[in-house]
């Protein structure tokens, strides 16, 4: 029973010795030199300010929203046609405006009614109303002449005591009444010929203007329901579909439009490097993955308001509480293979940093 155990023990010791020797040999072999997955970005300048850049359209990336809330009825530039060139004012999509069109029909009817009322007042008097009014004046005049004649006869007969004084007074009163009737008909005829009263015309004109303003207001709302391109450029992104409900305060841009005839690069210069930056400095951009190519940049503007850093590279020494100066450069987009929103490396020529003086 002891003999097999005595044989197994040396065999196990030899196996462990071989494993230890193999491990020592493996650990002592020189490591294979690995090539980097890509050529790192390198500055062509001696003293350099390194900055992270974001490619954007020359017009900046315009986030298009909707002026009205509602369901989208039509999308004139759907996602399948993203990148399409559009002219300024071209329709992009339309929000439901059917209720506005119904309100427009009602407002137009009110406008027509108020215009008809104004026309009625302006065309007063009607030609057909003048002859009957003139006839009433003539009849009143004839009645006044008749009663005057009867009164004069009665007055002359009173002197000869042919009629009583009471009868003569009655004839006089009838004549005076006829005169008042004549004056009333004359004034009514003059009023008819004068046409509509000026304040009535002013009220009618104001009603027309109010109705016309209501029509224009609703037409403006209908026009606002169709969202149009703010500039001539390309549709960079589409985030809206037919049947979706949109708000006048969307969480994200419904569409993004920009002008791509000239590409811009927005570089973030760390606040520690701001003293070394100057406007006349040369600058180049390198596309990540093609760092062997550098493309010259031309300064467009420096935005003097220093802002908090938004674009992060993922570097382990990067601080998220850093503030940056944003500098916008122009680059030839036809020569540089860039897309809007792409992150690039920007190198700006700078003077060497001055050492801090000892206090």
Helices and strands as residue ranges (DSSP letters): H 2-28, E 48-57, E 62-64, E 70-75, G 79-81, E 85-86, E 91-95, H 98-122, H 127-159, H 165-194, H 198-225, E 226-228, E 233-238, E 245-246, E 255-258, E 263-270, G 274-276, E 283-287, E 290-296, E 298-308, E 323-331, E 343-349
